[in-house]
Structures are given as structure tokens and as C-alpha cells.
Amino acid sequence: MHEDVPTKAIAACFGLAGFVVAIICGMVVNNPIDAILTRAVPAMFVCVIVGYGIGTFTTRAISHNIQLAAKATAAAAAEAADAATRIAQQEADAAAHSKSGGTAGSRAAHATNTPITTPARASSPTSRKAAA
């Protein structure tokens, strides 16, 4: 969709709304029809100008947010591709290492004996102070 189309549609809606409001207000106060129309037409033009400004602002803001989202998605995709490349390289290195004499079993045993450090859970107020 062309960027100017939503702007023009918003401006047209604002103009029509201004025209209708001016006619209804004129009818409520029992103005003659010629007075109602001479006030409603300029109100419509003013509302079209205001609507065009609001439409321009909103479509530019939306386009800007879409571009930012596209850039963020592209960056995330590039990061995922880099991670996949690193993993593939590590797997290739591990396969080459196992073929050259290293054993996968000794690596697995070493990995299971590696201690995992986690933050201590405090059960009493004094141990919380010690953990902090």
C-alpha cells in the first residue's frame, strides 16, 4: 500500500466528521440551512487539514516502527546463523578430534564431573546476609 493512501483516508474521515458535527450542531440550535452550510464547509476544510497532519504523523511513525522491527529481525537472524555456524564448527572439531585419537567417552565423563555452581538458597535471615 502506498504511504499516502492512509494519510488521505484519515484526512477524508476527519473532514467528513467535522462537516457532520457542524451540521448537527447547527440543527440543534435551529440555525437556518444557509448559515449551517456556510459554517460546515469551512469546518470540513479545517478538519481535512488537521486530519492530513495527523495521518502523516501516524503513517510515518508506523513505517518507522516497521523498519526498526525489520532491522531487529535481520540482526537476530544473523546472530542465529552465526551461532549455527559456531555449533557446526565445534561438531566438526569434535569429530576430527575423535578420529585423531581422542575418545568421546572421556569427554563425556569429564563433562559429568564438572561442578555446577548455583547461587546458594538462603533458609534463614543470617544465611541470607552471609550469601549477600
Buried (B, 14 or more C-beta within 10 A) or exposed (E): EEEEEBBBEBBBBBBBBBBBBBBEBBEEEEBEEEEBBEBBEEBBEBBBEBBBBBBBEEBEEEEEEEEEEEEEEEEEEEEEEEEEEEEEEEEEEEEEEEEEEEEEEEEEEEEEEEEEEEEEEEEEEEEEEEEE
